[in-house]
Amino acid sequence: MSTPRSDVLILGAGAIGLACAHYLLKTGRRVTVLDRGRIGGGASHGNCGTITPSHAPPLAMPGVVGKGLRWMLRKDAPFYIRPRLDAALLGWMLNFAQRCDWDTVLRTAAAKAAILGFSRQLLGDLIRDEGLACGFEEHGTLYVFRSEAELDAMQPHERVLGEVGIAVRRLDRAATLALEPALRDDIVGGLLHPGDAQLRPDRYVAELARRVREQGGEIVEQCEVTGFLRERGRITAVHTALGERQADEVVFALGAWSPLLARQLGLRLPVQPGKGYSITYTRPALSPRIPLVLKERSVCVTAWADGYRLGSTMEFSGYDASLNRVRLDALRRAAAEYLREPEGPQLIEEWYGWRPMTWDDLPILGRARAASNLVLATGHGMLGISMSAATGLLVGEIVTGREPSLDPAPYSPARFGA
């Protein structure tokens, strides 16, 4: 039997991989997407589906290291590191800690704002032009506070957004409650980010997969990649559980699994799996009209026409494949502190997934040194949905050699020697 061959072989059928497939198909390339599980079965499935240019400020901000160390003492904290000997994690954390100065913050925020803003525009066009039925709405996001001190402490966040040209508006208690009646009366105010949007992530990924197939792309599920064949500095074949595949170009869109497979090619990608959790319900009678971040608890709340989700938290526990009841309960407690109806009438799903976290909080996009026909599209952290359209377009431009629509230099694998 002949070995199946494509112009482009994309590894990973989440939001990033399928967006890459879509834009490559638009250029006329023959595209095959492989996934070790099912379409959108990883971090693309159970996140809160917010599209957030407002997340341009990096995670590494002045003061965050001290707060993180205090949180390590609480297993239900928004940020938790499971104590263990892990040299890769220690190196990641040290690099992260060294970035908490204002010059670095502003440079990182500018690079994140560029791709987030570009992707926000592209996503709206993509969803409308391709008819993706995924609950897309453009109401912004609202950070909500129960403490005046915590609200005042957001001035650096507002400053950074102002520096990179992203709108944010501070609301007093009355204005916050008027905007969102689902909140309890004891909140003190909020920050509105009017340029943000939302969608239902599982539907978005399913709709992208539909369009990829309609355009002639192939998606193969339950097809784990097991190795590579290289000759003369190129990947000439990809070995999978379902046999060998060949392609002119290979795209790594494997999310948190990227560093494990990259090692087979001699690549050391500084990506750590950041475990997040969510709980999905049927929609409560008094449901939020706008996506919320319950800021003191770092919990996101999103409602769609047919669903309601509590999510977030960040846990560094490796590839631990268990639902941590302590962290799920923390989501419920947080919602009860802020919302009149914190839970929906019927529990649909409790979920966890791993986000691919880089220590500089920027994605890894571009050609890799390990092979001349290998393109990396990973490391999007908590912003894979938000950055998916821009990533897909940029990868299409990189593969086809066209002038990039956005300067890819800040996201280059070369910054990590990859």
C-alpha positions in Angstrom: 0.0 0.0 0.0 1.2 3.5 -0.8 1.9 5.9 2.1 -0.8 8.6 2.5 0.7 12.0 1.5 -0.5 15.6 1.9 0.9 19.0 1.2 0.6 19.8 4.9 0.3 17.5 7.9 -1.1 19.2 11.0 -0.6 17.5 14.4 -3.4 18.4 16.7 -7.1 18.9 16.0 -7.9 21.6 18.6 -8.7 25.2 17.9 -5.2 26.1 16.8 -4.7 23.1 14.5 -8.1 23.4 12.8 -7.6 27.2 12.3 -4.3 26.4 10.7 -6.0 23.8 8.5 -8.7 26.3 7.5 -6.4 29.0 6.4 -4.0 26.6 4.6 -7.0 25.1 2.7 -7.8 28.6 1.6 -4.4 28.8 -0.2 -5.2 25.6 -2.1 -3.0 23.3 0.0 -4.0 19.6 0.6 -4.2 19.3 4.3 -4.5 16.4 6.8 -5.0 16.9 10.5 -4.1 14.1 13.0 -5.2 13.9 16.6 -4.3 11.4 19.3 -7.9 11.6 20.6 -11.0 13.3 19.3 -11.5 16.7 17.7 -11.2 19.4 20.3 -10.8 16.9 23.1 -8.1 18.9 24.9 -8.0 22.5 26.2 -10.3 23.6 23.4 -13.2 21.7 24.9 -14.0 23.0 28.4 -12.6 26.5 28.6 -14.8 29.5 29.1 -14.8 30.6 25.5 -13.9 34.2 26.1 -12.0 36.2 23.4 -9.9 38.6 25.3 -7.6 41.3 24.0 -7.9 42.5 27.6 -5.6 39.7 28.6 -2.6 41.5 27.0 -0.9 42.2 30.3 1.3 39.2 31.0 0.9 36.8 34.0 4.4 37.9 35.2 3.6 41.2 36.8 5.4 43.0 39.6 4.2 41.4 42.9 2.9 38.2 41.4 5.7 36.0 42.7 5.0 36.9 46.3 1.3 36.3 45.8 2.1 33.0 44.1 4.3 31.8 47.0 1.5 32.6 49.5 -1.0 30.7 47.3 1.2 27.6 47.3 0.1 27.1 50.9 -3.6 26.7 49.8 -4.7 23.8 47.6 -7.8 25.7 46.5 -5.9 28.8 45.5 -6.3 30.2 42.0 -2.6 29.4 41.3 -1.2 26.2 42.7 2.1 24.3 42.3 2.1 20.8 43.5 5.4 20.3 45.5 7.7 17.9 43.6 11.2 17.6 42.2 10.9 18.7 38.6 13.9 20.4 37.0 12.0 21.6 33.9 9.3 23.2 36.1 11.9 24.8 38.3 13.7 26.3 35.3 10.4 27.5 33.9 9.5 29.2 37.2 12.8 30.9 37.5 12.6 32.3 34.0 9.0 33.4 34.8 10.1 35.2 38.0 12.8 37.1 36.2 10.2 38.8 34.0 8.3 40.7 36.7 9.7 44.2 35.9 7.9 47.0 34.1 10.0 47.2 31.0 9.5 43.5 30.3 5.8 43.7 31.2 5.2 46.5 28.6 7.2 44.7 25.9 5.3 41.5 26.5 2.0 43.2 26.6 2.7 45.0 23.3 3.5 41.7 21.6 0.4 40.0 23.1 -1.8 42.9 22.2 -0.7 42.7 18.6 -1.7 39.1 18.1 -4.8 39.3 20.3 -6.2 42.4 18.6 -5.5 41.0 15.1 -7.0 37.7 16.0 -10.1 39.4 17.6 -10.8 41.1 14.3 -10.1 38.0 12.2 -12.3 35.8 14.4 -15.4 38.0 13.9 -14.9 37.9 10.2 -14.1 34.1 10.2 -17.3 33.3 12.2 -19.5 35.4 10.0 -18.0 34.6 6.6 -17.9 30.8 7.2 -21.3 30.7 9.0 -19.8 29.1 12.2 -22.7 28.5 14.6 -20.8 28.8 17.9 -22.7 31.4 20.1 -20.4 34.3 19.1 -21.4 37.5 21.0 -19.6 40.8 21.3 -20.6 42.2 24.8 -17.1 42.5 26.3 -16.0 41.1 29.6 -16.5 42.4 33.1 -14.0 42.0 36.0 -16.0 42.1 39.2 -14.7 43.0 42.7 -15.9 42.6 46.3 -13.0 44.6 47.8 -12.1 48.3 47.2 -8.5 47.5 47.8 -8.5 44.8 45.1 -10.2 47.1 42.7 -7.6 49.8 43.4 -4.8 47.3 42.9 -5.9 46.9 39.3 -4.4 50.3 38.3 -1.3 48.6 36.8 -3.6 46.5 34.7 -5.4 49.6 33.5 -2.1 51.3 32.9 -0.8 48.5 30.7 -4.0 48.3 28.6 -3.8 52.1 28.1 -0.1 51.7 26.9 -1.1 49.1 24.3 -4.3 50.8 23.2 -6.9 48.4 24.6 -10.1 50.0 26.1 -11.0 49.5 29.7 -13.5 51.3 31.7 -13.8 51.5 35.5 -17.4 51.2 36.9 -18.7 52.0 40.3 -21.0 49.7 42.2 -24.2 51.1 40.8 -23.0 51.0 37.2 -21.7 47.5 37.6 -25.0 46.2 39.0 -26.9 48.0 36.3 -24.8 46.3 33.6 -25.0 42.9 35.3 -28.1 42.2 37.5 -27.0 38.6 38.1 -24.5 40.0 40.6 -25.0 40.2 44.4 -25.5 43.6 46.0 -22.2 43.4 48.0 -19.9 43.9 45.0 -18.0 47.2 45.0 -17.3 47.8 41.3 -15.9 46.5 38.1 -13.7 46.9 35.1 -15.4 46.6 31.7 -13.4 45.5 28.7 -15.7 46.4 25.8 -13.5 45.0 23.0 -13.7 41.4 24.3 -16.2 38.8 23.0 -17.3 35.2 23.7 -18.2 32.0 22.0 -18.9 28.4 22.9 -15.5 26.7 22.4 -16.6 23.2 21.7 -19.1 24.4 19.1 -16.4 26.7 17.6 -14.0 23.7 17.2 -16.7 21.5 15.8 -17.7 24.1 13.3 -14.1 24.6 12.2 -13.8 20.9 11.7 -17.0 20.9 9.6 -15.6 23.7 7.4 -12.2 22.0 7.1 -13.9 18.8 5.8 -16.2 20.7 3.5 -13.1 22.4 1.9 -11.5 19.0 1.3 -9.3 18.6 4.3 -8.9 15.3 6.1 -9.2 14.9 9.9 -8.1 11.6 11.4 -9.0 11.0 15.0 -7.6 8.4 17.4 -4.3 8.6 15.5 -1.4 9.1 17.9 1.9 10.2 16.5 4.7 7.9 17.7 7.8 9.1 15.9 9.5 10.8 12.9 11.8 9.9 10.1 14.3 12.6 9.1 16.6 12.9 6.2 18.8 15.8 5.1 17.4 18.1 7.7 13.7 17.5 6.8 10.9 15.4 8.3 10.2 12.8 5.5 7.6 10.7 7.4 5.5 10.8 10.5 4.9 7.5 12.2 1.5 7.1 13.8 -0.6 4.3 15.5 -2.5 4.0 12.2 0.6 3.8 9.9 3.0 6.2 8.2 2.1 9.6 6.8 4.1 11.9 4.6 3.8 15.6 3.8 5.8 18.5 2.4 5.3 20.5 5.6 4.5 19.5 9.2 2.8 21.8 11.7 3.0 21.1 15.5 -0.3 22.3 17.0 -0.2 19.9 19.9 -0.9 22.3 22.8 0.4 21.1 26.1 1.6 17.8 24.5 4.0 19.7 22.2 7.2 19.4 24.4 6.8 15.6 24.8 6.7 14.9 21.1 9.2 17.7 20.2 11.9 15.8 22.2 11.9 13.2 19.6 13.2 15.8 17.2 15.8 17.2 19.7 13.7 20.2 20.6 13.4 21.5 24.1 10.3 23.6 24.2 9.8 25.5 27.5 6.1 24.6 27.7 4.5 23.5 31.0 1.0 22.0 31.2 -1.1 24.5 33.2 -4.1 22.6 34.4 -7.5 24.4 34.4 -10.9 23.2 35.5 -14.5 24.0 34.6 -18.0 23.0 35.6 -20.8 23.2 33.0 -24.5 23.5 33.9 -27.8 24.1 32.2 -28.5 27.9 32.2 -29.8 29.3 35.5 -32.9 31.6 35.4 -30.9 34.6 36.4 -27.8 34.1 34.2 -25.0 36.7 33.5 -25.5 38.7 30.4 -21.8 39.4 30.0 -18.8 37.1 30.6 -17.4 37.8 34.1 -14.2 37.4 36.0 -14.7 37.1 39.7 -11.5 38.8 40.3 -10.5 38.1 43.9 -11.1 34.4 43.2 -9.8 34.4 39.5 -12.9 32.5 38.4 -14.5 33.1 35.0 -18.3 32.8 34.4 -19.7 32.5 30.9 -23.3 31.9 29.8 -24.6 30.9 26.4 -28.1 30.4 25.1 -28.0 26.8 26.1 -25.4 26.6 28.8 -23.5 28.1 31.7 -19.9 27.5 32.8 -17.6 28.3 35.8 -14.0 27.9 35.0 -10.3 28.8 35.4 -7.7 28.2 38.1 -4.0 27.3 37.3 -2.5 24.2 38.6 1.1 23.1 37.8 0.9 19.4 38.6 2.5 17.9 35.5 0.2 15.7 33.4 -1.8 14.6 36.4 -5.0 13.1 34.9 -7.4 13.5 37.8 -10.3 15.8 38.7 -9.2 17.7 41.9 -12.4 18.0 44.0 -10.8 20.7 46.1 -10.4 22.9 43.0 -13.8 22.2 41.6 -15.4 23.1 44.9 -13.4 26.4 44.9 -15.2 27.3 41.6 -18.5 26.8 43.3 -17.7 28.7 46.4 -16.4 31.7 44.3 -19.6 31.8 42.3 -21.7 31.8 45.4 -19.8 34.8 46.7 -20.6 37.0 43.7 -23.8 35.7 42.0 -27.5 35.5 42.9 -27.8 32.2 41.2 -24.3 30.7 41.2 -25.1 27.3 39.7 -27.5 26.1 37.0 -30.3 23.6 37.7 -28.5 20.6 36.1 -24.9 19.7 36.2 -23.7 18.7 32.7 -19.9 18.2 33.0 -16.9 18.6 35.4 -13.8 19.0 33.3 -10.1 19.6 33.4 -7.6 20.4 30.6 -4.0 21.4 30.2 -3.0 24.7 28.7 0.4 25.1 27.0 2.2 27.7 29.2 5.4 29.4 28.1 7.4 31.3 30.7 7.4 34.5 28.6 3.6 34.3 28.1 3.8 34.4 24.3 3.0 31.7 21.8 5.6 29.8 19.8 5.0 30.4 16.1 7.4 29.8 13.2 9.8 27.5 11.6 11.8 25.3 13.9 15.5 24.6 13.5 15.1 20.9 14.0 13.7 20.4 10.5 13.4 22.8 7.6 9.8 21.8 7.0 8.6 21.9 10.6 6.4 24.8 11.8 5.5 25.2 15.4 2.1 26.6 16.5 1.9 26.1 20.2 2.4 27.7 23.6 -0.8 29.8 23.6 -1.4 29.4 27.3 -4.9 30.4 28.3 -5.5 32.2 25.0 -5.7 29.5 22.4 -9.3 30.4 21.4 -8.5 34.1 21.4 -5.3 33.7 19.3 -6.6 30.9 17.0 -7.5 32.9 13.9 -4.3 35.0 13.8 -2.2 31.8 14.4 -4.0 30.0 11.6 -3.4 32.9 9.2 0.2 33.4 10.2 1.0 29.7 9.9 -0.6 29.7 6.4 1.6 32.6 5.4 4.7 31.0 6.8 4.1 27.7 5.0 3.3 29.3 1.7 6.1 31.9 2.0 3.8 34.9 1.7 4.4 38.3 3.5 3.1 37.9 7.0 0.1 40.0 8.0 1.5 40.4 11.5 5.2 40.6 12.4 5.9 37.1 13.7 9.3 37.9 15.3 8.1 38.2 18.9 6.7 34.7 18.7 9.6 33.0 16.9 10.9 29.6 18.2 14.4 31.1 17.8 14.0 32.9 21.1 14.2 29.5 22.8 16.9 28.2 20.5 14.2 26.0 18.8 
